[in-house]
Amino acid sequence: MRSTSRPPAAALPAIAGALLAGTGLAVLLSLALGSKAIPLGEVLRALFAGTDSDNATVITSQRLPRTLLGLAAGLAIGMAGALMQGHTRNPLADPGLFGVNAGAAFGVACLVFGLGVATPALMVVAALLGAGSVASLVLLLGLRGVSGGSLVRLAIVGTALQALLTALTSALILLDKETLDVLRFWEVGALADRDYGMAAWIAPFMLAGCVLAAANAFSLNALGLGEEVAQSLGTRVRTTRIVGVATITLLAGSATAICGPVAFLGLVAPHAARVLAGHDQRWLVPLAGLIGAIVLLVADTLGRIVAHPGELEAGIVMAAIGAPVLLAITRRRRLAAL
């Protein structure tokens, strides 16, 4: 049963505006905080006035690329998680928990282990192929029904796939030193020390995924009523499913390709968006993206503060945030379907 309490339609633009403002604040904090705190005024001058100083150099050359990566990756993973939960009608669906991120990591590991190359373009292709294969399998299994038992089985299958692919990736890493060197830091999930030059390869995939996600969200409302009802309303169910798989692949695969698997983000963001905006997928999907961007940037910023003068990777901080959220969700009695 869905909750009957939902915000009035007139409040949704205000909620979106508040999240946009929160995203801007998270960006500023990410630029200002780190091994050395920089006043917000100096951050703004470095961005918009072109001031020339040591702090300005730190902001523009080091923190700004990292922040933009967190913004894009958080947006992509948040939207991918919302789409996955909407298509499977499973509150536990998440690119990390259901093995999509692990599929992307396994694709990259196979590339490095089998071909001995790790160029940005090929890493993107390998991550997308791995993520697409797992997303297709999980969603195919998820279309067989939405009863409580089928959703539990789907969660078990997704978790098993994630464990299997993680184990296979670990095996490849242990068998080959070059694969270990490429993946040992990438696999944790982080925004620091990434190849920011890969952004040129990633941006078109993320942009296409965001556009498809916004379009796919309109059909998800009808699918939530059941496939037969959706068909009677004129929704092309098969096309909607195919577009959903392609979109999740583009978003989760491209984000994982550059920053590694970030656990729980695709689970936390849609649930937070659902609390704020209800079950209207037209609002839920983009708002989940904004929340994903905020949460990932805050996690990355916290990682720089709590372990000063070192830092914790964003993936580790997200695991500390997401694990309690997962436990809270699974303890709810009405978990059968969205």
C-alpha positions in Angstrom: 0.0 0.0 0.0 1.3 3.4 -0.8 1.1 6.2 1.7 -1.9 8.4 1.1 -0.1 11.5 2.4 1.6 13.4 -0.4 2.5 17.0 -0.8 0.1 19.2 -2.8 1.1 19.7 -6.5 1.6 23.4 -5.8 4.4 22.6 -3.3 6.5 20.4 -5.7 8.1 23.4 -7.5 9.0 24.9 -4.1 10.6 21.5 -3.1 12.5 21.4 -6.3 13.7 25.0 -5.7 14.8 24.1 -2.2 16.8 21.1 -3.5 18.4 23.2 -6.2 19.5 25.7 -3.5 20.7 22.8 -1.4 22.7 21.5 -4.3 24.3 25.0 -4.7 25.2 25.0 -1.0 26.7 21.5 -1.2 28.8 22.7 -4.2 30.1 25.7 -2.3 30.9 23.6 0.8 32.8 21.1 -1.4 34.9 23.9 -2.8 35.5 25.6 0.5 36.3 22.7 2.8 39.2 20.3 2.7 42.7 19.9 4.0 42.6 23.7 4.1 39.4 25.7 4.7 38.9 28.6 2.4 36.3 31.4 3.1 33.2 31.3 1.0 33.9 34.8 -0.2 37.2 33.8 -1.6 35.6 30.8 -3.2 33.1 33.0 -5.0 35.8 35.5 -6.1 37.9 32.6 -7.5 35.0 31.3 -9.5 33.5 34.5 -10.8 36.1 37.3 -10.5 39.1 35.3 -11.7 41.3 36.3 -8.7 44.9 35.0 -8.9 46.1 33.4 -5.6 47.2 30.1 -4.2 43.7 29.5 -2.8 42.2 30.3 -6.2 44.5 27.8 -7.9 43.5 25.1 -5.4 39.8 25.8 -6.0 39.9 25.9 -9.8 42.5 23.2 -10.5 41.8 20.7 -7.8 38.5 21.1 -6.0 36.3 22.3 -8.9 36.9 19.3 -11.2 36.3 17.0 -8.2 33.1 18.8 -7.2 31.7 18.8 -10.8 32.4 15.0 -10.9 30.5 14.5 -7.7 27.6 16.6 -8.9 27.3 14.6 -12.2 27.8 11.2 -10.6 25.4 11.9 -7.8 22.8 13.1 -10.2 23.2 10.0 -12.4 23.2 7.4 -9.6 20.2 9.0 -7.9 18.1 9.0 -11.0 19.2 5.5 -11.9 18.1 4.3 -8.4 14.7 6.0 -8.8 14.1 4.4 -12.2 15.2 0.9 -10.9 12.8 1.1 -8.0 10.0 2.4 -10.3 10.4 -0.4 -12.9 10.7 -3.2 -10.4 8.3 -1.7 -7.9 10.8 -2.8 -5.3 11.9 -0.5 -2.5 15.2 -2.3 -2.2 16.2 -1.8 -5.8 19.5 0.0 -6.2 22.3 -0.1 -8.8 24.7 -1.1 -6.1 22.5 -3.7 -4.2 21.2 -5.2 -7.5 24.7 -5.7 -9.0 24.6 -3.0 -11.7 27.7 -1.2 -10.3 29.4 -4.5 -9.7 28.7 -5.4 -13.4 30.3 -2.2 -14.5 33.3 -2.9 -12.3 33.6 -6.5 -13.6 33.5 -5.1 -17.2 36.4 -2.8 -16.5 38.3 -5.6 -14.7 37.8 -7.9 -17.7 39.1 -5.2 -20.0 42.3 -4.7 -18.1 42.9 -8.4 -17.4 42.0 -9.6 -20.9 43.5 -6.8 -23.1 45.9 -5.1 -20.7 44.6 -1.7 -21.6 42.9 1.0 -19.5 42.2 3.9 -21.8 39.3 6.2 -20.8 37.2 5.4 -23.9 37.5 1.6 -23.5 36.9 1.8 -19.7 33.6 3.6 -20.4 32.5 1.1 -23.0 33.5 -1.9 -20.7 31.6 -0.3 -17.8 28.5 0.3 -19.9 28.5 -3.2 -21.2 28.8 -4.7 -17.8 26.2 -2.5 -16.2 23.8 -3.0 -19.2 24.1 -6.8 -18.9 23.2 -6.9 -15.2 20.5 -4.2 -15.5 18.8 -6.2 -18.3 18.9 -9.4 -16.3 17.6 -7.9 -13.1 14.8 -6.0 -14.7 13.8 -9.0 -16.8 13.5 -11.0 -13.6 11.6 -8.1 -12.0 8.9 -8.1 -14.7 7.5 -11.5 -13.7 5.2 -10.0 -11.0 5.0 -7.6 -8.1 3.9 -9.9 -5.3 5.7 -9.8 -2.0 7.4 -13.2 -2.7 8.6 -12.2 -6.1 10.0 -9.0 -4.8 11.9 -10.8 -2.1 13.3 -13.3 -4.7 14.3 -10.4 -6.9 16.2 -8.8 -4.1 17.9 -12.1 -3.4 18.9 -12.6 -7.0 20.2 -9.1 -7.3 22.3 -9.5 -4.1 23.6 -12.8 -5.3 24.6 -11.2 -8.7 26.4 -8.4 -6.8 28.3 -10.9 -4.6 29.2 -13.1 -7.6 30.5 -10.3 -9.7 32.4 -8.7 -6.8 34.1 -12.1 -6.2 35.0 -12.5 -9.8 36.4 -9.0 -10.0 38.5 -9.7 -6.8 39.8 -12.9 -8.4 40.9 -11.0 -11.5 42.6 -8.4 -9.3 44.5 -11.0 -7.4 45.6 -12.9 -10.6 47.0 -9.8 -12.4 49.2 -7.0 -10.9 48.2 -4.6 -13.6 44.5 -5.1 -12.9 45.2 -4.6 -9.2 47.0 -1.3 -9.9 44.1 0.0 -12.0 41.2 -1.1 -9.8 42.5 -1.1 -6.2 41.7 2.6 -5.7 38.9 2.8 -8.3 36.9 0.0 -6.8 36.4 1.8 -3.5 34.2 4.5 -5.0 35.8 8.0 -4.7 35.9 11.4 -6.3 39.6 12.1 -5.5 42.5 11.2 -7.7 40.3 10.4 -10.7 41.1 10.9 -14.4 39.1 14.0 -14.8 40.0 13.9 -18.5 37.5 11.1 -18.8 34.7 13.7 -18.3 34.7 14.4 -22.0 34.0 10.7 -22.7 31.4 10.4 -19.9 29.4 13.7 -20.4 27.5 12.6 -23.5 26.4 9.3 -21.9 25.2 11.0 -18.7 23.4 13.8 -20.6 21.6 11.2 -22.8 20.7 9.2 -19.7 19.3 12.3 -17.9 17.1 13.1 -21.0 15.9 9.5 -21.3 15.2 9.4 -17.5 13.0 12.4 -17.6 11.1 11.0 -20.6 10.9 7.5 -19.0 9.5 8.9 -15.8 6.2 9.9 -17.4 5.4 6.3 -18.4 6.4 4.9 -15.0 3.2 6.4 -13.4 1.1 4.3 -15.7 3.2 1.2 -15.2 2.6 1.6 -11.5 -1.1 0.8 -12.1 -0.2 -2.6 -13.7 0.9 -3.5 -17.2 -2.7 -4.2 -18.4 -4.0 -0.8 -17.2 -0.9 0.9 -18.6 -1.6 -0.7 -22.1 -5.2 0.4 -21.9 -4.1 3.9 -21.3 -1.9 3.9 -24.4 1.5 3.2 -22.7 3.9 1.2 -24.8 5.0 -1.2 -22.0 7.8 -3.0 -23.9 9.3 0.3 -25.2 9.1 1.8 -21.7 11.0 -1.2 -20.3 13.7 -1.1 -23.0 14.2 2.6 -22.5 14.4 2.1 -18.7 17.1 -0.5 -19.1 19.1 1.7 -21.5 18.7 4.7 -19.2 19.9 2.8 -16.1 22.8 1.5 -18.0 23.9 4.9 -19.3 23.5 6.6 -15.9 24.9 3.9 -13.5 27.5 2.6 -16.0 29.0 6.0 -16.8 29.1 7.2 -13.2 30.7 3.9 -12.1 33.2 4.1 -15.0 34.8 7.3 -13.7 34.3 7.3 -9.9 33.9 3.6 -9.1 31.0 1.8 -7.4 29.4 4.1 -4.8 27.2 1.8 -2.6 23.7 2.8 -1.3 23.5 6.2 -3.0 20.9 4.8 -5.5 18.9 3.5 -2.6 19.0 6.5 -0.3 18.2 9.2 -2.8 14.9 7.8 -4.2 13.6 7.1 -0.7 14.4 10.7 0.4 12.7 12.0 -2.7 9.6 9.9 -2.1 9.3 11.4 1.4 9.4 14.9 -0.1 7.5 14.5 -3.3 5.3 11.3 -3.0 5.1 8.7 -5.8 4.7 10.9 -8.9 7.6 9.6 -11.0 7.7 12.8 -13.1 8.9 14.6 -10.0 10.4 11.7 -8.1 13.1 10.9 -10.7 14.7 14.4 -11.1 14.4 15.1 -7.4 16.2 11.8 -6.6 18.9 13.0 -8.9 19.3 16.3 -7.0 19.3 14.5 -3.7 21.9 12.1 -5.0 24.1 15.0 -6.0 23.7 16.6 -2.6 24.4 13.4 -0.6 27.5 12.4 -2.6 29.0 15.9 -2.3 28.3 16.0 1.4 29.7 12.5 1.8 32.9 13.5 0.0 33.2 16.7 2.0 32.7 14.8 5.3 35.4 12.4 4.3 37.9 15.2 4.0 36.9 16.6 7.4 36.6 13.6 9.7 40.0 12.0 8.7 42.0 15.3 8.5 44.8 15.6 7.5 44.0 12.5 5.4 40.6 11.7 4.0 38.0 8.9 3.7 36.8 8.0 0.2 33.2 9.0 -0.5 32.3 5.4 -1.1 33.3 4.5 2.5 31.3 7.4 3.9 28.2 6.4 1.8 28.4 2.9 3.2 28.3 4.3 6.7 25.2 6.4 5.8 23.5 3.8 3.6 23.7 0.7 5.8 21.5 2.1 8.6 19.0 3.4 5.9 18.8 -0.1 4.4 18.2 -1.6 7.8 15.5 0.9 8.5 13.8 0.2 5.2 13.8 -3.6 5.6 12.3 -3.3 9.1 9.2 -1.6 7.8 6.2 -3.9 7.7 4.7 -2.7 4.4 7.7 -3.5 2.2 6.0 -5.6 -0.5 5.8 -3.0 -3.3 5.9 0.6 -4.1 
